[in-house]
């Protein structure tokens, strides 16, 4: 693009939350509220959150640094939700004694313990789906069909 074309493109700033894989089916919420500018015409019409998975092959269709635009199946308060379903897999949210937010996958041996400890109701977990993926390495978009 030349400078004229670049100046005519509108940009939207989106907020990103990173999820860093810690091993043993546990993710830690990290790098809260970092921001990136994306051409407005490419931002999905509807999404609830943008996440960046770091260091995990659980998300098979994405690589480190890719941005996942996520939509929940119903309105949720991220501060109140005890867990969520992502790609048909369950996660429970826990807060460590140091105040860190962790997300424990259903294949973790302590998953049921954390569900009970947090009085989380798995039936109330919102279902979340990937709406679009922005591949940062290739600067390309992938629309996810459901």
C-alpha positions, 0 to 999 in steps of 0.5 A: 500500500502506498501512503495515500491508501494507508491514510484512507484505511480506518483502524479499530483498536481491539483489546487482547487478553493473552492466555499462556500455557503453563503445562498440565492443561492449565492456562494463565491469564496474562498480558491483560488489556494489550491493544492492537490496531486492525483495519476496521473493515476486517474486524468481525461484526460481532465478538465478545473478547479477543484472546491470544493463546501462547505456548499451546498446541491445544488450539490446533488451528492457531499458532502463537501470537494469532488473535482469536475473536471469540463470541459467547452463546449468551451474555456473560460477565467475565468477572462472574463466570466460573468456567466456560466451554471452548471448542466443546472442551470445559475449563474452570476458572480459579484464582490463586492465592496470589490473585492470578487467574488460571483456567483449568482444562477438563483433562487436568486431574484436578478439574472436578476438585476446582469445579466443586471448590468454586461452586461452579455449575458446569451447566451454566458455563457459556459456550464460546466459539471462534468467530475469526482468526487473525494470523499475525505471521501472515497478516491474514484472516480466517473466518471460522464456519460453524 
